Amino acid sequence: MAEEQDGASKQSVEFDPDNLNRSLLSIPLIEKIKQAGEGSIDIIIDANLDYPGGRQAAREQIKRYIKEKIRRPEALSELKNRYSQQYVFAKLSGDEIVALAQVDLALHSEASPAKGPAPRRAIYKIWLDHPIKARTNKSVSTVKADAARTAFGTLGSDIIWAVLDTGVDGQHPHFKTHATLDLEKPLQHLDFTALDESRQPKERPSALVDVAGHGTHVAGIIAGEFIAGRQNPVVAADPPVAAAKAIIMEMRKFEENGDKTTYKVRNETGAMGGMAPRAKILSLKVLDDDGEGKASNIIAALEYIQELNSHGRRLLVHGVNLSVGYGFEPAWFACGQSPVCVEVNRTVASGVVVVAAAGNTGYGYNQPMSAGPRAAGLDITINDPGNAEDAITVGSTHRDMPHVYGISYFSSKGPTGDGRLKPDLVAPGERILSCSSGDKLGALATEEKASDGSTVVLSQYVEDSGTSMAAPHVSGVIAAFLSARREFIGQPLKVKSIFMKTATDLGRERYFQGSGLVDLMRAIQSV
């Protein structure tokens, strides 16, 4: 069936009733098994909560299946399994996955599809461990963070925000001024992408190394600060790091003919700062040096945060930024109920604010009736984990002229596949200047010689665009808010409500802008 509009059509997908039938294997996993042949597949095994002895007993039973029945103990991802209380993470072939499901069903044949999993079945569902990717200073005024800082001192002091991304460059001068990455025990920067399963995932230097550059850019929007021309404090490091003396920025100029020119700007008197410059950043690396990872990395990191916070009894981490994710198809499963979305909601229920990028899939192609594909904006394109109901899902707008230019063409649009309003807010996400590291350094020099021959270390910044840049604006704004209105720490749904009620209406369709542009000044004045 096709609907005509302006001489074009949107081709609908035929409804398949089997998509609604209960299955032990998720639809994306079944499709992956068909494609993979004899190759291995990363999976997330969801434990049955009704299993005798509870979910921990179910998890142990699933591990025994893999070790004794499938005879693949090495397939278990022990590193991530240590942090999960709900799931078992493994890597098996398609035949082994089917055999695992058959073993569980055979041992407990009384399972009834009509009533859900039988009480003695250890496995509730087996999911594909989706590959995830990154969703890639004038904007501080756009969200009124500068005005709130002057009026209310919203600097982010004593607030800790976790960044689940490609890591954060621990040597960048931007994070030295306020010791942004210096954390007290038990807080530890962790790398959930590490391949070495033989050792405890204690604090790893790789969590503070960012080859891809995405996590550093995101973290710099949230927190940290650099003031050129001032002797910025430098935290002890091995090897020692010299104090940076200047800002160097990589900018882009677009000509009328469409050509793009990249040029450098050196500034010895300017300043660069995050939305909450004195907030602390906890780096949890879930994407590797190529900017890729697995959904299970996010789940394990979120469960680690809940553990740090004693599951809501003592908050050490106040917020999470997720500028990562994967595209979601409504036919796969109930929207917002995937393992990563469920874990986001659990994290929010434990008292932590979770901010997620909406995604950059809001632009694609329609199929005209009599011609080839035509580019167009697409709705129902919110990515996971942005589909999680309790997450604050953020779309993108222009960095300093949001009323004129509206919502970024690439920003994923709502509603969700089950009809909920998303995104929740929008924030600047176009050509945002922030910390540069790794692959994003480009041609930027890290140091140069002064006229007297001494070495001048530079603080490097680069422009980037995407809802990945919009989400940390909201994370930083909320960190700033909580530093001044501490009574709302541990009340993430209340915080979400405050910011949605005080957002600035940009006059755009609600599934484009959500409640509107985040406004720190109005939010803090409302309470």
Summary of the structure (lengths in Angstrom):
residues: 527
radius of gyration: 23.7
end to end distance: 50.6
largest distance: 82.7
contacts: 1933
relative contact order: 0.15
helix: 30%
strand: 25%
